[in-house]
Amino acid sequence: MGRMAPACGAAAIGVALLTAGAPAAGQQVRGEDAQACIAGTGPAIRVNIVGLKDRRGRLKLELYPGREEDYLKDDHDLKREGKFFGRSFAETPASGAVVLCIKAPRPGTYGLFFTHDRDGKNKFNFWQDGAGFPSNRKMGRSRPKVADGLVQVGSGVTTVTIHAQYLRGLGFSPMSS
């Protein structure tokens, strides 16, 4: 295989580094941590959200330590115990793909949880709001387990897709099922 000229090689590497963290055409990364995903600097998680019930309210990602006893625990308790907790809000876009970003403090395993706060009151309304996690297992009426929210985050940007779930019948499930 031939050797690439140094200027071309450096340019190609620079373009690859700049586009590695870039979203696909037409996707705007949203949330307070969006710049980490746009720049591809990581460690961060780019989250593609699919299946929103509507385009009302706010979207929220929460990142917890990857342990069952810490998953979905009150953020004040986690901070008091000296444990990591991350949160990123974004307004729900009127149309188009929904791509959110949240930073992680370092590479590792974390528990990720998504909520669609449809009334914008920042308090989960079981009857109205949506939720989801990376495993995309139907929630039913049970509290999610950390195994459903686990994400292995590297030094760059990790991408996951979450299917939003809403109360339907006897439990939470995606809108399309």
Disulfide bonds with the S-S distance in Angstrom:
Cys37-Cys101 2.06
